[in-house]
Amino acid sequence: MISILVVEDNRMTRRMFEGILPKLGLRPVLAANGEEAVELYRANAETVSAVLLDLNLDGQMDGLDTLVALRSINAQLPCCFMSASAPDDVLNLPEPVFRKPFSNWDDVANHLKRIAQVAPQGFA
């Protein structure tokens, strides 16, 4: 099963990912904030294939800061963002941004599977 680092500060939303992603063929590795995401990725870099990252995180690091920190560990780590309240200009990021709540979980899962399959794993 493909492992995806899911970074989401809302506990109920993390629980939702924990229940839904395995049914879609993905194993979630869950982090509540950017700092925890970096820690978990360091510990699981050999198995995590991609990251699904909330743009608006509580804590010292927002989603963009978290991606910078994760890519300092693995410069080729595939990522897509999610946000319930991102401004439209953020949608011009090179990484896809999925709007929460997701209207189609299969689209999100299929995109994650696609980017994870082309991803080199481990440290850069």
matplotlib code that plots the C-alpha trace (Angstrom):
import matplotlib.pyplot as plt

x = [0.0, 1.3, 2.1, 1.0, 2.0, -1.2, -0.6, -3.8, -4.3, -8.0, -8.3, -11.7, -10.4, -7.3, -9.6, -11.6, -8.4, -7.5, -10.8, -11.2, -7.7, -7.1, -10.4, -8.9, -5.7, -3.5, -1.9, -2.0, 0.8, -0.9, 0.7, -1.1, 1.3, 4.4, 6.8, 5.3, 5.2, 9.0, 9.7, 7.4, 8.9, 12.4, 11.4, 9.4, 11.2, 11.9, 8.2, 6.3, 5.8, 4.0, 2.5, -1.0, -0.6, -3.0, -2.0, -3.4, -1.8, -1.8, 1.7, 5.0, 4.9, 2.2, 1.8, 4.4, 7.0, 6.3, 6.9, 10.2, 11.3, 10.2, 11.9, 15.1, 15.1, 13.9, 14.0, 11.8, 9.1, 5.7, 3.1, -0.4, -2.1, -5.5, -7.4, -10.8, -10.0, -7.0, -7.2, -7.5, -3.9, -2.6, -4.3, -1.5, 1.1, 3.0, 1.5, -2.3, -4.6, -7.7, -10.5, -11.9, -14.4, -13.4, -16.2, -14.6, -12.3, -11.4, -9.9, -7.7, -6.6, -5.9, -3.8, -1.8, -1.3, -0.1, 2.4, 3.6, 4.3, 6.8, 8.4, 11.9, 11.7, 14.1, 16.5, 17.7]
y = [0.0, 3.5, 5.6, 9.3, 11.9, 13.8, 17.1, 18.5, 20.5, 19.6, 16.4, 15.4, 15.8, 13.7, 11.0, 11.2, 10.7, 7.8, 6.1, 6.9, 6.7, 3.0, 2.2, 4.0, 2.0, 4.5, 4.3, 7.6, 8.8, 11.6, 14.8, 17.6, 20.4, 21.2, 20.4, 17.0, 16.4, 17.0, 14.7, 11.9, 12.2, 11.9, 8.7, 7.3, 8.8, 5.3, 4.5, 7.8, 8.4, 11.8, 14.4, 15.9, 19.2, 21.7, 25.2, 26.8, 25.0, 26.0, 26.3, 27.9, 26.5, 27.0, 24.6, 26.4, 26.5, 22.8, 21.9, 23.8, 21.9, 18.5, 19.2, 20.1, 16.4, 15.1, 17.7, 15.5, 14.7, 14.9, 17.1, 18.4, 20.9, 21.1, 24.1, 25.2, 28.9, 29.4, 32.7, 32.2, 33.4, 30.3, 28.1, 29.2, 27.1, 24.5, 21.8, 21.0, 22.5, 20.5, 22.4, 21.1, 19.5, 17.2, 16.7, 13.6, 11.5, 9.3, 12.2, 13.1, 9.4, 8.9, 12.0, 10.9, 7.4, 8.9, 11.3, 8.6, 6.1, 8.4, 9.5, 8.5, 7.4, 8.2, 11.0, 13.3]
z = [0.0, -0.9, 2.2, 2.1, 4.7, 5.5, 7.3, 8.7, 11.9, 12.4, 14.5, 13.0, 9.5, 10.3, 11.6, 8.4, 6.4, 8.6, 7.8, 4.1, 2.6, 3.4, 1.6, -1.5, -1.3, 0.5, 4.0, 5.8, 8.0, 10.0, 11.3, 13.1, 12.1, 10.1, 12.8, 13.4, 9.6, 9.3, 12.3, 10.9, 7.4, 8.8, 10.5, 7.5, 4.4, 3.0, 2.9, 2.4, -1.3, -1.3, 1.0, 1.1, 2.9, 4.3, 3.3, 6.5, 9.4, 13.1, 14.6, 13.6, 10.1, 7.5, 4.5, 2.3, 5.1, 5.8, 2.1, 2.1, 5.2, 3.8, 0.5, 2.3, 3.3, -0.1, -2.9, -5.1, -2.6, -4.5, -2.9, -3.4, -1.2, 0.3, 1.7, 2.7, 2.6, 0.3, -1.7, -5.5, -6.1, -4.2, -6.7, -9.1, -7.2, -9.2, -7.0, -7.2, -4.6, -3.7, -2.1, 1.1, 1.6, -1.3, -3.8, -5.1, -2.9, -5.8, -7.7, -4.7, -4.2, -7.9, -8.0, -5.0, -6.4, -9.7, -8.2, -5.6, -8.4, -10.1, -6.9, -6.0, -2.3, 0.5, 1.0, -1.7]

ax = plt.figure().add_subplot(projection="3d")
ax.plot(x, y, z, "-o")
ax.set_aspect("equal")
plt.show()
